[in-house]
Amino acid sequence: MLIPDVLCEIFKYLDDRDEVVGSKTFRSLHSCLLVNRRWCESAVSILWSNPFHRCHKRGGKALVQILLNCLNHEERQDLLEDGIYLPFNKSDCPIFDYPNFLKNLDYYQMILFVRSWCSLLDDTSDQYVVAILKSLLRLFADRSASLSSLTIRSAGLDDDKFMLLASPEVTPLIRPVRNLTISCYFPKDNLLTVLAKNCRNLHSLRINNLSAYDETSIHNAKKLSILIESQRGLKQIVFSRCRAFINVIMPSLAKQKRTLKHIRFRGVDFDECCKWDALKSCTKLEKLEITECYNLDFNMVSPLFKSHHRNLKDVGIRSCEPCEVNDDLEAWAYMINTRRRRRNSSSST
C-alpha cells in the first residue's frame, strides 16, 4: 500500500485535471475521495490547499459554512457578539481540520464567497461580512500549517476588508508567504507597508494593473518599491499591464541583483522610465521577457546591450513599441539565445 506522502505526490498530477467523456465531466481528484480513507486524506489535503480558487461560485456558500463549522465554542461566541449566531451540532463537525490544509489564498475570492454566505442571513451588510472575514482569518492564522501564496485583487471598493490582512492577529498567516500577487488599486497604502514589514521572504512577486487613479497612486508605487527592496531573496518578479510608475519601481530591482533570476514585463508603459541600469546590475539573471510593452527608447534600454549577463539563458522579446527599439532588442535576444545554444552544444559534445 502506498504511503500518504507518495499518494500526495501522485495526486498533484491529477490536480485540476478533469476528464471529459461525451457529455460528462469526471473530476479525477474528487474521485479519489471515494476509494478509501487513506486516499481520501491525501486528496483532501490537496483540494483544500487552495479552496477559494478551486471552488465554483455556486459552492461558495457551502465552502464558507464548512470552514465556520471548524470554529470552536469561544470563536463562535465572538461572532455572536457581532450578531451572528452559529448553532453547534455534533453532526456538523468536520471530519478533517480543513484550515490546516490551506496553502494558497485568493483573498478577493474569499470576500466574494463570504458575502454570498451572508445572504443566508438576509443581510449582506459590511458589518457581517467583516465579522466573518475576521473570524476566518484568525482561524487560518491559528491552524494553517504554512501559507505559501497570497493573491490580492482590489477594485478599491473593499478597503476595510483588505485592511484586515494588516491586523497583528493575521501576521502569523502571511509571514511565511513565498509567492505574492498584487493586482493594484490601493488608495490605502497601509496594507503595502505591513506586507513590506512581514513578508520578507518572497521568492516570487507579481504586480498587475498598476495605474494612476488619483494622487495617492504614487505613494502606492513607492510602497511597492519598498516591498521589493525589503526582500531577502527574491528570485522572480513579473510586471503585467502596468500603465504608470514603472520609473518609480525600476530602481528597486537593483536591491535584488544577487538573487533575481527571472524578470518579466508584459504590457508595461515605459513612458519617462529611467535607464535600465537596475536590470544591468542583476548578474544572476537567467530569463528575461519583454512582451507587448510600449514607449521604449534606445537610451533607456542601452544598458542591456553593454551588460555581461553570463547566466542569462533565455530572452524573449515580442511586439514592443516603437518597432525600431523592438528590432534592436530582438537582435540582442538572438545573440544571447544563440550563445546559450552554442554552450549547450559544446557541453553535449
Buried (B, 14 or more C-beta within 10 A) or exposed (E): EEEEEEBBEEBEEBBEEEEEEEEEEEBBBEEBBEEEEEBBBBBBBBBBBBBBBBBEEEBBBEBBEBBBBBBEEEBBEBBEEEEBEBEEEEEEEEEBEBBBBBBBBBBBBBBBBBBBBBEEEEEBEEEBBBBBBBBBBBBBBBBBBEBBBBBBBBEEEBBEBBBBBBBEEBBBBBBBBBBBBBBBBBBBBEBBBBBBBBBBBBBBBBBBBBEEBEEEBBBBBBBBBBBBBBBEEBBBBBBBBBBBBBBBBBBBBBBBBEBBBBBBBBBBBBEEBBBBBBBBBBBBBBBBBBBBBBBBBEEBBBBBBEBEBEEBBBBBBBEBEEEEBBEBBBEBBEEBBEEBEEEEEEEEE
